[in-house]
Amino acid sequence: MKTLKAFVLLSALALVSVSCKDNAQPEIKTVEMEQPEMASKLTLDPNATYAKAEFGIEGMTCVMGCAKTIEKKIAKMEGVKSATVDFDRRLAMVEYDNAKVTPNALEEAVVSVSDTYSVNSMKTVDAFSSEQHTCDAECMANCPHKKM
């Protein structure tokens, strides 16, 4: 019995001494990734004339699946400086280069995400409805942006 205990003890010590390493280094792998095409898009033309458009979007049922998907699709368009889709107000606000993007192209981008979406009330604006608006003396009486 003593021999069996000694054999088990020696086997365990041999196993521990062989399997444990104090200087274990983690394996590091370098993976080259392709640069996204967005890098070339991020350089905006300083001489471009940018317009702002606001339009309603019907058919959205959720924030992440609908509004964010449409927002990303519009933002990826060449010539689009910024795009925001407000799910609660069912409103898209897009700033774009007049020479590269048309209102029809914006509408086509929305509809191409899903044919359940439709665009209404497309209009070009000087400032988005969510931006701060200040009225002069003439518009103060009827200003729709003034806070109640």
Phi and psi in degrees as GROMACS dihedral restraints (atoms count N, CA, C in turn):
[ dihedral_restraints ]
;  ai    aj    ak    al  type     phi  dphi    fc
    3     4     5     6     1   -62.1    20    10
    4     5     6     7     1   -36.7    20    10
    6     7     8     9     1   -66.4    20    10
    7     8     9    10     1   -40.8    20    10
    9    10    11    12     1   -65.0    20    10
   10    11    12    13     1   -42.9    20    10
   12    13    14    15     1   -63.6    20    10
   13    14    15    16     1   -42.5    20    10
   15    16    17    18     1   -65.0    20    10
   16    17    18    19     1   -39.1    20    10
   18    19    20    21     1   -66.1    20    10
   19    20    21    22     1   -43.0    20    10
   21    22    23    24     1   -65.2    20    10
   22    23    24    25     1   -41.7    20    10
   24    25    26    27     1   -64.7    20    10
   25    26    27    28     1   -45.5    20    10
   27    28    29    30     1   -65.1    20    10
   28    29    30    31     1   -37.6    20    10
   30    31    32    33     1   -64.6    20    10
   31    32    33    34     1   -42.5    20    10
   33    34    35    36     1   -64.9    20    10
   34    35    36    37     1   -44.0    20    10
   36    37    38    39     1   -63.5    20    10
   37    38    39    40     1   -40.1    20    10
   39    40    41    42     1   -65.1    20    10
   40    41    42    43     1   -41.7    20    10
   42    43    44    45     1   -63.9    20    10
   43    44    45    46     1   -44.4    20    10
   45    46    47    48     1   -65.5    20    10
   46    47    48    49     1   -42.7    20    10
   48    49    50    51     1   -68.9    20    10
   49    50    51    52     1   -29.9    20    10
   51    52    53    54     1   -81.7    20    10
   52    53    54    55     1   -37.2    20    10
   54    55    56    57     1   -84.2    20    10
   55    56    57    58     1   -24.8    20    10
   57    58    59    60     1   -90.9    20    10
   58    59    60    61     1   130.6    20    10
   60    61    62    63     1  -129.0    20    10
   61    62    63    64     1   129.5    20    10
   63    64    65    66     1   -79.4    20    10
   64    65    66    67     1   -28.3    20    10
   66    67    68    69     1  -105.4    20    10
   67    68    69    70     1    39.8    20    10
   69    70    71    72     1   -68.5    20    10
   70    71    72    73     1   126.5    20    10
   72    73    74    75     1  -106.7    20    10
   73    74    75    76     1   134.1    20    10
   75    76    77    78     1   -69.7    20    10
   76    77    78    79     1   145.8    20    10
   78    79    80    81     1   -78.5    20    10
   79    80    81    82     1   128.1    20    10
   81    82    83    84     1  -113.0    20    10
   82    83    84    85     1   126.0    20    10
   84    85    86    87     1  -117.2    20    10
   85    86    87    88     1   136.3    20    10
   87    88    89    90     1  -101.8    20    10
   88    89    90    91     1   125.3    20    10
   90    91    92    93     1  -118.1    20    10
   91    92    93    94     1   124.3    20    10
   93    94    95    96     1   -84.6    20    10
   94    95    96    97     1   132.5    20    10
   96    97    98    99     1  -114.6    20    10
   97    98    99   100     1   147.7    20    10
   99   100   101   102     1   -75.4    20    10
  100   101   102   103     1   136.8    20    10
  102   103   104   105     1   -72.2    20    10
  103   104   105   106     1   136.6    20    10
  105   106   107   108     1   -68.2    20    10
  106   107   108   109     1   154.2    20    10
  108   109   110   111     1   -71.3    20    10
  109   110   111   112     1   -12.6    20    10
  111   112   113   114     1   -63.2    20    10
  112   113   114   115     1   -24.4    20    10
  114   115   116   117     1   -61.4    20    10
  115   116   117   118     1   -38.9    20    10
  117   118   119   120     1   -73.3    20    10
  118   119   120   121     1   -27.7    20    10
  120   121   122   123     1   -74.6    20    10
  121   122   123   124     1   -27.9    20    10
  123   124   125   126     1   -68.1    20    10
  124   125   126   127     1   -19.0    20    10
  126   127   128   129     1   -85.1    20    10
  127   128   129   130     1   107.0    20    10
  129   130   131   132     1   -88.1    20    10
  130   131   132   133     1   147.4    20    10
  132   133   134   135     1   -73.2    20    10
  133   134   135   136     1   116.5    20    10
  135   136   137   138     1   -69.4    20    10
  136   137   138   139     1   -19.2    20    10
  138   139   140   141     1   -94.5    20    10
  139   140   141   142     1     1.0    20    10
  141   142   143   144     1   -74.2    20    10
  142   143   144   145     1   153.7    20    10
  144   145   146   147     1  -100.5    20    10
  145   146   147   148     1   116.0    20    10
  147   148   149   150     1   -99.4    20    10
  148   149   150   151     1   138.1    20    10
  150   151   152   153     1  -116.9    20    10
  151   152   153   154     1   159.0    20    10
  153   154   155   156     1  -118.2    20    10
  154   155   156   157     1   132.8    20    10
  156   157   158   159     1  -125.4    20    10
  157   158   159   160     1   142.6    20    10
  159   160   161   162     1  -124.3    20    10
  160   161   162   163     1   138.8    20    10
  162   163   164   165     1  -155.4    20    10
  163   164   165   166     1   151.9    20    10
  165   166   167   168     1   -83.8    20    10
  166   167   168   169     1   150.0    20    10
  168   169   170   171     1  -126.2    20    10
  169   170   171   172     1   120.4    20    10
  171   172   173   174     1  -100.3    20    10
  172   173   174   175     1   150.4    20    10
  174   175   176   177     1   102.0    20    10
  175   176   177   178     1    -4.4    20    10
  177   178   179   180     1   -76.6    20    10
  178   179   180   181     1   138.7    20    10
  180   181   182   183     1  -119.5    20    10
  181   182   183   184     1    -9.4    20    10
  183   184   185   186     1  -154.4    20    10
  184   185   186   187     1   164.2    20    10
  186   187   188   189     1   -76.1    20    10
  187   188   189   190     1   -55.4    20    10
  189   190   191   192     1   -75.0    20    10
  190   191   192   193     1   -46.2    20    10
  192   193   194   195     1   -75.1    20    10
  193   194   195   196     1   -31.7    20    10
  195   196   197   198     1  -103.4    20    10
  196   197   198   199     1   -68.0    20    10
  198   199   200   201     1   -59.8    20    10
  199   200   201   202     1   -47.6    20    10
  201   202   203   204     1   -69.1    20    10
  202   203   204   205     1   -33.6    20    10
  204   205   206   207     1   -66.3    20    10
  205   206   207   208     1   -44.2    20    10
  207   208   209   210     1   -64.5    20    10
  208   209   210   211     1   -43.6    20    10
  210   211   212   213     1   -58.7    20    10
  211   212   213   214     1   -45.4    20    10
  213   214   215   216     1   -65.1    20    10
  214   215   216   217     1   -39.8    20    10
  216   217   218   219     1   -62.6    20    10
  217   218   219   220     1   -44.5    20    10
  219   220   221   222     1   -69.3    20    10
  220   221   222   223     1   -42.0    20    10
  222   223   224   225     1   -63.0    20    10
  223   224   225   226     1   -27.0    20    10
  225   226   227   228     1   -80.6    20    10
  226   227   228   229     1    -9.5    20    10
  228   229   230   231     1   -67.9    20    10
  229   230   231   232     1   139.1    20    10
  231   232   233   234     1   -66.7    20    10
  232   233   234   235     1   128.9    20    10
  234   235   236   237     1    99.3    20    10
  235   236   237   238     1    -7.5    20    10
  237   238   239   240     1   -87.8    20    10
  238   239   240   241     1   122.9    20    10
  240   241   242   243     1   -83.5    20    10
  241   242   243   244     1   -43.2    20    10
  243   244   245   246     1  -154.2    20    10
  244   245   246   247     1   152.1    20    10
  246   247   248   249     1  -146.2    20    10
  247   248   249   250     1   133.0    20    10
  249   250   251   252     1  -136.8    20    10
  250   251   252   253     1   132.4    20    10
  252   253   254   255     1  -117.0    20    10
  253   254   255   256     1   118.6    20    10
  255   256   257   258     1   -96.1    20    10
  256   257   258   259     1   106.6    20    10
  258   259   260   261     1   -64.0    20    10
  259   260   261   262     1   -42.6    20    10
  261   262   263   264     1   -62.0    20    10
  262   263   264   265     1   -39.2    20    10
  264   265   266   267     1   -93.6    20    10
  265   266   267   268     1    -4.4    20    10
  267   268   269   270     1    54.4    20    10
  268   269   270   271     1    45.9    20    10
  270   271   272   273     1  -132.0    20    10
  271   272   273   274     1   135.6    20    10
  273   274   275   276     1  -110.4    20    10
  274   275   276   277     1   138.9    20    10
  276   277   278   279     1  -126.6    20    10
  277   278   279   280     1   117.2    20    10
  279   280   281   282     1  -129.3    20    10
  280   281   282   283     1   132.5    20    10
  282   283   284   285     1  -110.1    20    10
  283   284   285   286     1   126.4    20    10
  285   286   287   288     1  -143.7    20    10
  286   287   288   289     1   160.5    20    10
  288   289   290   291     1   -80.2    20    10
  289   290   291   292     1   120.7    20    10
  291   292   293   294     1   -56.2    20    10
  292   293   294   295     1   -33.2    20    10
  294   295   296   297     1   -76.5    20    10
  295   296   297   298     1   -21.9    20    10
  297   298   299   300     1  -110.5    20    10
  298   299   300   301     1   -22.7    20    10
  300   301   302   303     1  -130.3    20    10
  301   302   303   304     1   140.3    20    10
  303   304   305   306     1  -117.6    20    10
  304   305   306   307     1   160.2    20    10
  306   307   308   309     1   -57.9    20    10
  307   308   309   310     1   -35.1    20    10
  309   310   311   312     1   -63.8    20    10
  310   311   312   313     1   -37.5    20    10
  312   313   314   315     1   -65.7    20    10
  313   314   315   316     1   -36.7    20    10
  315   316   317   318     1   -64.2    20    10
  316   317   318   319     1   -43.8    20    10
  318   319   320   321     1   -63.1    20    10
  319   320   321   322     1   -42.5    20    10
  321   322   323   324     1   -62.4    20    10
  322   323   324   325     1   -36.6    20    10
  324   325   326   327     1   -64.4    20    10
  325   326   327   328     1   -40.8    20    10
  327   328   329   330     1   -65.9    20    10
  328   329   330   331     1   -47.7    20    10
  330   331   332   333     1   -67.9    20    10
  331   332   333   334     1   -28.9    20    10
  333   334   335   336     1   -70.3    20    10
  334   335   336   337     1   -21.0    20    10
  336   337   338   339     1   -66.9    20    10
  337   338   339   340     1   -46.3    20    10
  339   340   341   342     1  -162.2    20    10
  340   341   342   343     1   142.5    20    10
  342   343   344   345     1   -76.0    20    10
  343   344   345   346     1     0.4    20    10
  345   346   347   348     1   -81.7    20    10
  346   347   348   349     1   -14.0    20    10
  348   349   350   351     1   -92.0    20    10
  349   350   351   352     1   141.6    20    10
  351   352   353   354     1  -137.1    20    10
  352   353   354   355     1   150.2    20    10
  354   355   356   357     1  -103.5    20    10
  355   356   357   358     1   137.7    20    10
  357   358   359   360     1  -139.9    20    10
  358   359   360   361     1   160.0    20    10
  360   361   362   363     1    55.9    20    10
  361   362   363   364     1    45.4    20    10
  363   364   365   366     1   -68.9    20    10
  364   365   366   367     1   126.2    20    10
  366   367   368   369     1  -148.0    20    10
  367   368   369   370     1   147.9    20    10
  369   370   371   372     1   -90.4    20    10
  370   371   372   373     1   133.1    20    10
  372   373   374   375     1  -127.1    20    10
  373   374   375   376     1   158.2    20    10
  375   376   377   378     1   -81.0    20    10
  376   377   378   379     1   -34.1    20    10
  378   379   380   381     1  -143.6    20    10
  379   380   381   382     1   143.6    20    10
  381   382   383   384     1   -66.5    20    10
  382   383   384   385     1   151.2    20    10
  384   385   386   387     1   -64.7    20    10
  385   386   387   388     1   -19.4    20    10
  387   388   389   390     1   -87.7    20    10
  388   389   390   391     1   -11.9    20    10
  390   391   392   393     1   -79.0    20    10
  391   392   393   394     1   158.1    20    10
  393   394   395   396     1   -65.4    20    10
  394   395   396   397     1   131.7    20    10
  396   397   398   399     1  -122.9    20    10
  397   398   399   400     1   134.1    20    10
  399   400   401   402     1  -119.3    20    10
  400   401   402   403     1   135.4    20    10
  402   403   404   405     1   -97.6    20    10
  403   404   405   406     1   146.8    20    10
  405   406   407   408     1   -85.9    20    10
  406   407   408   409     1  -178.4    20    10
  408   409   410   411     1   -61.5    20    10
  409   410   411   412     1   -33.5    20    10
  411   412   413   414     1   -69.1    20    10
  412   413   414   415     1   -36.6    20    10
  414   415   416   417     1   -94.2    20    10
  415   416   417   418     1    -4.9    20    10
  417   418   419   420     1   -57.4    20    10
  418   419   420   421     1   -36.6    20    10
  420   421   422   423     1   -66.9    20    10
  421   422   423   424     1   -38.2    20    10
  423   424   425   426     1  -115.7    20    10
  424   425   426   427     1    16.7    20    10
  426   427   428   429     1   -65.9    20    10
  427   428   429   430     1   119.7    20    10
  429   430   431   432     1   -75.4    20    10
  430   431   432   433     1   -13.8    20    10
  432   433   434   435     1   -91.9    20    10
  433   434   435   436     1    -9.9    20    10
  435   436   437   438     1   -71.2    20    10
  436   437   438   439     1   138.4    20    10
  438   439   440   441     1   -79.2    20    10
  439   440   441   442     1   138.6    20    10
